[in-house]
Amino acid sequence: SDSGKALAEIAYWFFDKKKVTRVDESNINCPMLIIGASKDRITPSSLIRKISIKYKTVSTYKEFENNAHWVLGEDGWEKIAEHINLWMKQTLQK
């Protein structure tokens, strides 16, 4: 399936000679909300903060305490959804 292929390309990027998952950050100019979760053991917030720094000219970083990897499927998801909604209203109406 396409999603399986995409997952493999992301997970095994170091084998990909065509570099299909490489992102040229100079082409990113839209606002980005980057969300981290303090209890995420799959994608640690330390990595997410580095991504935020890489895109610092267009990104806003928000870390949620007491959440793990699946932030919108966990208890307290409503506060996260509200934060996203508010960020979108404030950022995209400029």
ABEGO torsion letter per residue (X at the ends): XAAAAAAAAAAAAAABAAGAABBBAAABABBBBBBBBAABAABBAAAAAAAAAAAAAABBBBBBBGBBABAAABBGAAAAAAAAAAAAAAAAAX
